[in-house]
Amino acid sequence: MAFRLPVVAEPEIPEGTEISASGRLPRWLKRPIPKSNSNHMTSELLDELKLETVCENAKCPNRMECYSQQTATFMILGAVCTRPCGFCAVHRGRPPQLPETDEPARVAEAAARLGLKHVVITSVTRDDLPDGGAQHFHDCVTAVRDRTGASTEVLTPDFVHCKPALKTVIDAFPTVFNHNMETVPRLYRRVRGPKSDYRWTLEMMRQVKAYNPAVKTKSGLMLGLGEQRAELLDALADLREYDVDFLTLGQYLQPGEKYLPVVRYVPPEEFDELGEIAKSMGFKKVASGPFVRSSYHARDMAETEV
């Protein structure tokens, strides 16, 4: 049985947190663009090495900040995803190519030239591949570690149709294994598509620890998709039952008209409160705020002892 917090009343929603008729963002979701030549340097390097990033493909609101600090989240296995998730701006369809055999070396080269101490590697979902791209993840992690000595973090698809592939990834011994829960069970398939499986998301976390207890586990949820507070707390309790170490909570932002709408903008003080609740539940490190994303300040989290 999962640990369950008592059901609590929905908090009073402060003025300005509901979606307005004008569609304008609340004040806390407006931020200055960093002024630095480093963001251009990072972008040019990625172009030179023909590398994709989730920063660009998913229209991450933090990409200019991260680029200005000469960091990025590498997205391997192409830029076309086989899953029709309702929240994600990454192009979906049938990928036109097999994994590029030199991509692990190019990722390692970029990590070395950027001087990264912690490297985050994610991917599109590749249901068209027999192993879902697991061996390619393994090769990228190994190449980065051999070239740079950096710690590594993988943010993987669910491998739901090739479950043994999970061990292939863990055999590379990434420092952190991350797979996002994204939302609560009631909204799961609406948000993540018909192939998704809430229970398998949790089971993945259990299996990672079974394969290698030294690998740190991490998951995250987007808020503002219509989840209720009690549902959210139950989902966090489920993650702790499966011994997930780290948690990220951030605001969902609609990347375009054809994607799921934002139901609610969650104010910063509520993110702070939820972060404290999560810490009290036993997560070793929690990042909770409107602009928090899966790999935002990931190095700080990865260095936490578990």
Summary of the structure (lengths in Angstrom):
residues: 306
radius of gyration: 18.6
end to end distance: 23.4
largest distance: 53.3
contacts: 960
relative contact order: 0.14
helix: 36%
strand: 14%
